[in-house]
Amino acid sequence: MNAIQINEAAQALYRVHGGRAEAEAAAKVRENEQRGAAEEAENWRAIQAAIRQVRGPLQS
């Protein structure tokens, strides 16, 4: 995934899940790691990081 796709996915996930978006992305990381899909897991890690930026620093 490129940076634009990652950012778009993060924003979409945040719109749908709100404060749970980061946890949803973390679950996808774990699922993909368990399946042995390293590249997909890495994409989800990047999405998770982008969600932190979308969410902003004041919301934990």
PyMOL Python script that loads the backbone (N, CA, C, O; Angstrom):
from pymol import cmd

cmd.read_pdbstr("""\
ATOM      1  N   MET A   1       0.845  -1.181   0.000  1.00  0.00           N
ATOM      2  CA  MET A   1       0.000   0.000   0.000  1.00  0.00           C
ATOM      3  C   MET A   1       0.890   1.244   0.000  1.00  0.00           C
ATOM      4  O   MET A   1       1.935   1.284   0.650  1.00  0.00           O
ATOM      5  N   ASN A   2       0.460   2.227  -0.725  1.00  0.00           N
ATOM      6  CA  ASN A   2       1.204   3.482  -0.684  1.00  0.00           C
ATOM      7  C   ASN A   2       0.632   4.378   0.421  1.00  0.00           C
ATOM      8  O   ASN A   2      -0.383   4.046   1.034  1.00  0.00           O
ATOM      9  N   ALA A   3       1.281   5.495   0.665  1.00  0.00           N
ATOM     10  CA  ALA A   3       0.907   6.379   1.770  1.00  0.00           C
ATOM     11  C   ALA A   3      -0.520   6.899   1.636  1.00  0.00           C
ATOM     12  O   ALA A   3      -1.227   7.034   2.635  1.00  0.00           O
ATOM     13  N   ILE A   4      -0.940   7.186   0.434  1.00  0.00           N
ATOM     14  CA  ILE A   4      -2.297   7.700   0.221  1.00  0.00           C
ATOM     15  C   ILE A   4      -3.324   6.624   0.574  1.00  0.00           C
ATOM     16  O   ILE A   4      -4.319   6.909   1.241  1.00  0.00           O
ATOM     17  N   GLN A   5      -3.089   5.402   0.132  1.00  0.00           N
ATOM     18  CA  GLN A   5      -4.011   4.302   0.436  1.00  0.00           C
ATOM     19  C   GLN A   5      -4.069   4.035   1.939  1.00  0.00           C
ATOM     20  O   GLN A   5      -5.142   3.779   2.485  1.00  0.00           O
ATOM     21  N   ILE A   6      -2.936   4.093   2.595  1.00  0.00           N
ATOM     22  CA  ILE A   6      -2.887   3.875   4.032  1.00  0.00           C
ATOM     23  C   ILE A   6      -3.688   4.955   4.751  1.00  0.00           C
ATOM     24  O   ILE A   6      -4.478   4.653   5.645  1.00  0.00           O
ATOM     25  N   ASN A   7      -3.488   6.193   4.368  1.00  0.00           N
ATOM     26  CA  ASN A   7      -4.200   7.305   4.997  1.00  0.00           C
ATOM     27  C   ASN A   7      -5.702   7.203   4.754  1.00  0.00           C
ATOM     28  O   ASN A   7      -6.493   7.436   5.668  1.00  0.00           O
ATOM     29  N   GLU A   8      -6.100   6.860   3.538  1.00  0.00           N
ATOM     30  CA  GLU A   8      -7.519   6.716   3.230  1.00  0.00           C
ATOM     31  C   GLU A   8      -8.142   5.577   4.037  1.00  0.00           C
ATOM     32  O   GLU A   8      -9.260   5.707   4.536  1.00  0.00           O
ATOM     33  N   ALA A   9      -7.424   4.467   4.165  1.00  0.00           N
ATOM     34  CA  ALA A   9      -7.924   3.336   4.944  1.00  0.00           C
ATOM     35  C   ALA A   9      -8.058   3.717   6.416  1.00  0.00           C
ATOM     36  O   ALA A   9      -9.037   3.355   7.067  1.00  0.00           O
ATOM     37  N   ALA A  10      -7.083   4.441   6.934  1.00  0.00           N
ATOM     38  CA  ALA A  10      -7.125   4.882   8.332  1.00  0.00           C
ATOM     39  C   ALA A  10      -8.316   5.800   8.581  1.00  0.00           C
ATOM     40  O   ALA A  10      -9.021   5.648   9.580  1.00  0.00           O
ATOM     41  N   GLN A  11      -8.541   6.739   7.692  1.00  0.00           N
ATOM     42  CA  GLN A  11      -9.659   7.662   7.853  1.00  0.00           C
ATOM     43  C   GLN A  11     -10.998   6.926   7.774  1.00  0.00           C
ATOM     44  O   GLN A  11     -11.913   7.210   8.547  1.00  0.00           O
ATOM     45  N   ALA A  12     -11.109   5.988   6.845  1.00  0.00           N
ATOM     46  CA  ALA A  12     -12.348   5.220   6.704  1.00  0.00           C
ATOM     47  C   ALA A  12     -12.603   4.386   7.951  1.00  0.00           C
ATOM     48  O   ALA A  12     -13.727   4.341   8.452  1.00  0.00           O
ATOM     49  N   LEU A  13     -11.566   3.725   8.454  1.00  0.00           N
ATOM     50  CA  LEU A  13     -11.706   2.901   9.650  1.00  0.00           C
ATOM     51  C   LEU A  13     -12.093   3.764  10.844  1.00  0.00           C
ATOM     52  O   LEU A  13     -12.908   3.356  11.672  1.00  0.00           O
ATOM     53  N   TYR A  14     -11.515   4.948  10.933  1.00  0.00           N
ATOM     54  CA  TYR A  14     -11.833   5.851  12.043  1.00  0.00           C
ATOM     55  C   TYR A  14     -13.271   6.352  11.945  1.00  0.00           C
ATOM     56  O   TYR A  14     -13.951   6.486  12.963  1.00  0.00           O
ATOM     57  N   ARG A  15     -13.733   6.627  10.740  1.00  0.00           N
ATOM     58  CA  ARG A  15     -15.133   7.061  10.566  1.00  0.00           C
ATOM     59  C   ARG A  15     -16.100   5.971  11.018  1.00  0.00           C
ATOM     60  O   ARG A  15     -17.115   6.259  11.653  1.00  0.00           O
ATOM     61  N   VAL A  16     -15.788   4.739  10.693  1.00  0.00           N
ATOM     62  CA  VAL A  16     -16.677   3.622  11.012  1.00  0.00           C
ATOM     63  C   VAL A  16     -16.592   3.233  12.488  1.00  0.00           C
ATOM     64  O   VAL A  16     -17.622   3.020  13.129  1.00  0.00           O
ATOM     65  N   HIS A  17     -15.378   3.138  13.034  1.00  0.00           N
ATOM     66  CA  HIS A  17     -15.180   2.594  14.375  1.00  0.00           C
ATOM     67  C   HIS A  17     -14.870   3.641  15.439  1.00  0.00           C
ATOM     68  O   HIS A  17     -14.860   3.320  16.628  1.00  0.00           O
ATOM     69  N   GLY A  18     -14.622   4.867  15.043  1.00  0.00           N
ATOM     70  CA  GLY A  18     -14.321   5.910  16.017  1.00  0.00           C
ATOM     71  C   GLY A  18     -13.133   5.532  16.885  1.00  0.00           C
ATOM     72  O   GLY A  18     -12.079   5.146  16.380  1.00  0.00           O
ATOM     73  N   GLY A  19     -13.314   5.647  18.201  1.00  0.00           N
ATOM     74  CA  GLY A  19     -12.243   5.381  19.150  1.00  0.00           C
ATOM     75  C   GLY A  19     -11.751   3.940  19.153  1.00  0.00           C
ATOM     76  O   GLY A  19     -10.686   3.664  19.706  1.00  0.00           O
ATOM     77  N   ARG A  20     -12.489   3.022  18.558  1.00  0.00           N
ATOM     78  CA  ARG A  20     -12.081   1.617  18.490  1.00  0.00           C
ATOM     79  C   ARG A  20     -11.272   1.302  17.243  1.00  0.00           C
ATOM     80  O   ARG A  20     -10.831   0.167  17.063  1.00  0.00           O
ATOM     81  N   ALA A  21     -11.072   2.282  16.386  1.00  0.00           N
ATOM     82  CA  ALA A  21     -10.395   2.040  15.109  1.00  0.00           C
ATOM     83  C   ALA A  21      -8.988   1.490  15.284  1.00  0.00           C
ATOM     84  O   ALA A  21      -8.587   0.569  14.573  1.00  0.00           O
ATOM     85  N   GLU A  22      -8.241   2.045  16.222  1.00  0.00           N
ATOM     86  CA  GLU A  22      -6.866   1.577  16.419  1.00  0.00           C
ATOM     87  C   GLU A  22      -6.857   0.122  16.906  1.00  0.00           C
ATOM     88  O   GLU A  22      -6.020  -0.671  16.476  1.00  0.00           O
ATOM     89  N   ALA A  23      -7.777  -0.223  17.790  1.00  0.00           N
ATOM     90  CA  ALA A  23      -7.879  -1.600  18.272  1.00  0.00           C
ATOM     91  C   ALA A  23      -8.280  -2.541  17.134  1.00  0.00           C
ATOM     92  O   ALA A  23      -7.795  -3.671  17.067  1.00  0.00           O
ATOM     93  N   GLU A  24      -9.149  -2.089  16.251  1.00  0.00           N
ATOM     94  CA  GLU A  24      -9.542  -2.902  15.096  1.00  0.00           C
ATOM     95  C   GLU A  24      -8.337  -3.166  14.194  1.00  0.00           C
ATOM     96  O   GLU A  24      -8.142  -4.283  13.715  1.00  0.00           O
ATOM     97  N   ALA A  25      -7.536  -2.130  13.969  1.00  0.00           N
ATOM     98  CA  ALA A  25      -6.340  -2.298  13.145  1.00  0.00           C
ATOM     99  C   ALA A  25      -5.348  -3.255  13.823  1.00  0.00           C
ATOM    100  O   ALA A  25      -4.725  -4.080  13.155  1.00  0.00           O
ATOM    101  N   ALA A  26      -5.207  -3.142  15.141  1.00  0.00           N
ATOM    102  CA  ALA A  26      -4.304  -4.038  15.878  1.00  0.00           C
ATOM    103  C   ALA A  26      -4.769  -5.487  15.756  1.00  0.00           C
ATOM    104  O   ALA A  26      -3.950  -6.398  15.637  1.00  0.00           O
ATOM    105  N   ALA A  27      -6.074  -5.696  15.784  1.00  0.00           N
ATOM    106  CA  ALA A  27      -6.611  -7.049  15.623  1.00  0.00           C
ATOM    107  C   ALA A  27      -6.270  -7.594  14.238  1.00  0.00           C
ATOM    108  O   ALA A  27      -5.951  -8.774  14.091  1.00  0.00           O
ATOM    109  N   LYS A  28      -6.339  -6.735  13.229  1.00  0.00           N
ATOM    110  CA  LYS A  28      -5.996  -7.157  11.862  1.00  0.00           C
ATOM    111  C   LYS A  28      -4.506  -7.497  11.761  1.00  0.00           C
ATOM    112  O   LYS A  28      -4.126  -8.422  11.043  1.00  0.00           O
ATOM    113  N   VAL A  29      -3.667  -6.750  12.479  1.00  0.00           N
ATOM    114  CA  VAL A  29      -2.234  -7.068  12.505  1.00  0.00           C
ATOM    115  C   VAL A  29      -2.045  -8.485  13.036  1.00  0.00           C
ATOM    116  O   VAL A  29      -1.357  -9.300  12.423  1.00  0.00           O
ATOM    117  N   ARG A  30      -2.667  -8.772  14.190  1.00  0.00           N
ATOM    118  CA  ARG A  30      -2.537 -10.098  14.807  1.00  0.00           C
ATOM    119  C   ARG A  30      -3.066 -11.202  13.897  1.00  0.00           C
ATOM    120  O   ARG A  30      -2.426 -12.243  13.742  1.00  0.00           O
ATOM    121  N   GLU A  31      -4.234 -10.975  13.296  1.00  0.00           N
ATOM    122  CA  GLU A  31      -4.814 -11.979  12.394  1.00  0.00           C
ATOM    123  C   GLU A  31      -3.865 -12.308  11.247  1.00  0.00           C
ATOM    124  O   GLU A  31      -3.657 -13.474  10.912  1.00  0.00           O
ATOM    125  N   ASN A  32      -3.300 -11.280  10.659  1.00  0.00           N
ATOM    126  CA  ASN A  32      -2.410 -11.490   9.520  1.00  0.00           C
ATOM    127  C   ASN A  32      -1.093 -12.124   9.940  1.00  0.00           C
ATOM    128  O   ASN A  32      -0.539 -12.939   9.202  1.00  0.00           O
ATOM    129  N   GLU A  33      -0.586 -11.765  11.109  1.00  0.00           N
ATOM    130  CA  GLU A  33       0.634 -12.408  11.603  1.00  0.00           C
ATOM    131  C   GLU A  33       0.391 -13.900  11.837  1.00  0.00           C
ATOM    132  O   GLU A  33       1.237 -14.732  11.508  1.00  0.00           O
ATOM    133  N   GLN A  34      -0.754 -14.226  12.400  1.00  0.00           N
ATOM    134  CA  GLN A  34      -1.076 -15.635  12.656  1.00  0.00           C
ATOM    135  C   GLN A  34      -1.207 -16.431  11.360  1.00  0.00           C
ATOM    136  O   GLN A  34      -0.886 -17.619  11.325  1.00  0.00           O
ATOM    137  N   ARG A  35      -1.676 -15.781  10.296  1.00  0.00           N
ATOM    138  CA  ARG A  35      -1.810 -16.443   8.996  1.00  0.00           C
ATOM    139  C   ARG A  35      -0.488 -16.495   8.250  1.00  0.00           C
ATOM    140  O   ARG A  35      -0.371 -17.177   7.231  1.00  0.00           O
ATOM    141  N   GLY A  36       0.503 -15.781   8.751  1.00  0.00           N
ATOM    142  CA  GLY A  36       1.789 -15.733   8.069  1.00  0.00           C
ATOM    143  C   GLY A  36       1.833 -14.720   6.942  1.00  0.00           C
ATOM    144  O   GLY A  36       2.709 -14.785   6.079  1.00  0.00           O
ATOM    145  N   ALA A  37       0.902 -13.789   6.942  1.00  0.00           N
ATOM    146  CA  ALA A  37       0.821 -12.761   5.903  1.00  0.00           C
ATOM    147  C   ALA A  37       1.562 -11.510   6.392  1.00  0.00           C
ATOM    148  O   ALA A  37       0.947 -10.541   6.835  1.00  0.00           O
ATOM    149  N   ALA A  38       2.885 -11.554   6.303  1.00  0.00           N
ATOM    150  CA  ALA A  38       3.719 -10.489   6.851  1.00  0.00           C
ATOM    151  C   ALA A  38       3.465  -9.135   6.183  1.00  0.00           C
ATOM    152  O   ALA A  38       3.419  -8.109   6.861  1.00  0.00           O
ATOM    153  N   GLU A  39       3.304  -9.128   4.872  1.00  0.00           N
ATOM    154  CA  GLU A  39       3.094  -7.856   4.174  1.00  0.00           C
ATOM    155  C   GLU A  39       1.767  -7.219   4.569  1.00  0.00           C
ATOM    156  O   GLU A  39       1.694  -6.008   4.774  1.00  0.00           O
ATOM    157  N   GLU A  40       0.724  -8.026   4.674  1.00  0.00           N
ATOM    158  CA  GLU A  40      -0.579  -7.504   5.104  1.00  0.00           C
ATOM    159  C   GLU A  40      -0.497  -6.984   6.541  1.00  0.00           C
ATOM    160  O   GLU A  40      -1.058  -5.935   6.856  1.00  0.00           O
ATOM    161  N   ALA A  41       0.198  -7.715   7.405  1.00  0.00           N
ATOM    162  CA  ALA A  41       0.361  -7.268   8.790  1.00  0.00           C
ATOM    163  C   ALA A  41       1.073  -5.923   8.831  1.00  0.00           C
ATOM    164  O   ALA A  41       0.707  -5.044   9.612  1.00  0.00           O
ATOM    165  N   GLU A  42       2.083  -5.764   7.994  1.00  0.00           N
ATOM    166  CA  GLU A  42       2.818  -4.498   7.947  1.00  0.00           C
ATOM    167  C   GLU A  42       1.917  -3.360   7.460  1.00  0.00           C
ATOM    168  O   GLU A  42       1.987  -2.242   7.970  1.00  0.00           O
ATOM    169  N   ASN A  43       1.071  -3.656   6.469  1.00  0.00           N
ATOM    170  CA  ASN A  43       0.107  -2.646   6.003  1.00  0.00           C
ATOM    171  C   ASN A  43      -0.815  -2.222   7.139  1.00  0.00           C
ATOM    172  O   ASN A  43      -1.092  -1.034   7.303  1.00  0.00           O
ATOM    173  N   TRP A  44      -1.290  -3.183   7.921  1.00  0.00           N
ATOM    174  CA  TRP A  44      -2.185  -2.865   9.037  1.00  0.00           C
ATOM    175  C   TRP A  44      -1.457  -2.096  10.136  1.00  0.00           C
ATOM    176  O   TRP A  44      -2.063  -1.262  10.807  1.00  0.00           O
ATOM    177  N   ARG A  45      -0.175  -2.362  10.327  1.00  0.00           N
ATOM    178  CA  ARG A  45       0.604  -1.571  11.291  1.00  0.00           C
ATOM    179  C   ARG A  45       0.675  -0.114  10.832  1.00  0.00           C
ATOM    180  O   ARG A  45       0.549   0.809  11.637  1.00  0.00           O
ATOM    181  N   ALA A  46       0.877   0.074   9.543  1.00  0.00           N
ATOM    182  CA  ALA A  46       0.938   1.435   9.005  1.00  0.00           C
ATOM    183  C   ALA A  46      -0.419   2.126   9.142  1.00  0.00           C
ATOM    184  O   ALA A  46      -0.484   3.314   9.458  1.00  0.00           O
ATOM    185  N   ILE A  47      -1.490   1.391   8.906  1.00  0.00           N
ATOM    186  CA  ILE A  47      -2.835   1.948   9.076  1.00  0.00           C
ATOM    187  C   ILE A  47      -3.057   2.314  10.536  1.00  0.00           C
ATOM    188  O   ILE A  47      -3.613   3.370  10.837  1.00  0.00           O
ATOM    189  N   GLN A  48      -2.626   1.450  11.439  1.00  0.00           N
ATOM    190  CA  GLN A  48      -2.760   1.707  12.871  1.00  0.00           C
ATOM    191  C   GLN A  48      -2.030   3.001  13.251  1.00  0.00           C
ATOM    192  O   GLN A  48      -2.564   3.815  14.005  1.00  0.00           O
ATOM    193  N   ALA A  49      -0.837   3.188  12.742  1.00  0.00           N
ATOM    194  CA  ALA A  49      -0.075   4.407  13.019  1.00  0.00           C
ATOM    195  C   ALA A  49      -0.772   5.634  12.445  1.00  0.00           C
ATOM    196  O   ALA A  49      -0.792   6.694  13.069  1.00  0.00           O
ATOM    197  N   ALA A  50      -1.341   5.483  11.255  1.00  0.00           N
ATOM    198  CA  ALA A  50      -2.053   6.609  10.633  1.00  0.00           C
ATOM    199  C   ALA A  50      -3.311   6.952  11.420  1.00  0.00           C
ATOM    200  O   ALA A  50      -3.697   8.119  11.488  1.00  0.00           O
ATOM    201  N   ILE A  51      -3.950   5.960  12.009  1.00  0.00           N
ATOM    202  CA  ILE A  51      -5.135   6.228  12.831  1.00  0.00           C
ATOM    203  C   ILE A  51      -4.759   7.096  14.019  1.00  0.00           C
ATOM    204  O   ILE A  51      -5.511   7.990  14.405  1.00  0.00           O
ATOM    205  N   ARG A  52      -3.590   6.832  14.601  1.00  0.00           N
ATOM    206  CA  ARG A  52      -3.126   7.667  15.719  1.00  0.00           C
ATOM    207  C   ARG A  52      -3.027   9.127  15.282  1.00  0.00           C
ATOM    208  O   ARG A  52      -3.367  10.029  16.047  1.00  0.00           O
ATOM    209  N   GLN A  53      -2.571   9.356  14.072  1.00  0.00           N
ATOM    210  CA  GLN A  53      -2.451  10.730  13.560  1.00  0.00           C
ATOM    211  C   GLN A  53      -3.842  11.328  13.299  1.00  0.00           C
ATOM    212  O   GLN A  53      -4.077  12.498  13.602  1.00  0.00           O
ATOM    213  N   VAL A  54      -4.751  10.541  12.744  1.00  0.00           N
ATOM    214  CA  VAL A  54      -6.110  11.009  12.474  1.00  0.00           C
ATOM    215  C   VAL A  54      -6.794  11.353  13.785  1.00  0.00           C
ATOM    216  O   VAL A  54      -7.459  12.382  13.899  1.00  0.00           O
ATOM    217  N   ARG A  55      -6.624  10.483  14.774  1.00  0.00           N
ATOM    218  CA  ARG A  55      -7.259  10.638  16.083  1.00  0.00           C
ATOM    219  C   ARG A  55      -6.756  11.883  16.777  1.00  0.00           C
ATOM    220  O   ARG A  55      -7.525  12.582  17.437  1.00  0.00           O
ATOM    221  N   GLY A  56      -5.479  12.168  16.637  1.00  0.00           N
ATOM    222  CA  GLY A  56      -4.900  13.348  17.270  1.00  0.00           C
ATOM    223  C   GLY A  56      -4.262  13.013  18.596  1.00  0.00           C
ATOM    224  O   GLY A  56      -4.572  11.979  19.186  1.00  0.00           O
ATOM    225  N   PRO A  57      -3.381  13.859  19.076  1.00  0.00           N
ATOM    226  CA  PRO A  57      -2.605  13.577  20.274  1.00  0.00           C
ATOM    227  C   PRO A  57      -3.397  13.650  21.575  1.00  0.00           C
ATOM    228  O   PRO A  57      -2.971  13.055  22.565  1.00  0.00           O
ATOM    229  N   LEU A  58      -4.505  14.338  21.619  1.00  0.00           N
ATOM    230  CA  LEU A  58      -5.225  14.520  22.875  1.00  0.00           C
ATOM    231  C   LEU A  58      -6.202  13.401  23.182  1.00  0.00           C
ATOM    232  O   LEU A  58      -6.731  13.326  24.291  1.00  0.00           O
ATOM    233  N   GLN A  59      -6.444  12.534  22.217  1.00  0.00           N
ATOM    234  CA  GLN A  59      -7.387  11.435  22.419  1.00  0.00           C
ATOM    235  C   GLN A  59      -6.621  10.136  22.521  1.00  0.00           C
ATOM    236  O   GLN A  59      -5.900   9.768  21.593  1.00  0.00           O
ATOM    237  N   SER A  60      -6.761   9.449  23.610  1.00  0.00           N
ATOM    238  CA  SER A  60      -6.038   8.193  23.809  1.00  0.00           C
ATOM    239  C   SER A  60      -6.940   7.016  23.588  1.00  0.00           C
ATOM    240  O   SER A  60      -6.504   5.872  23.712  1.00  0.00           O
TER     241      SER A  60
END
""", "prot")
cmd.dss("prot")
cmd.show_as("cartoon", "prot")
cmd.util.cbc("prot")
cmd.orient("prot")
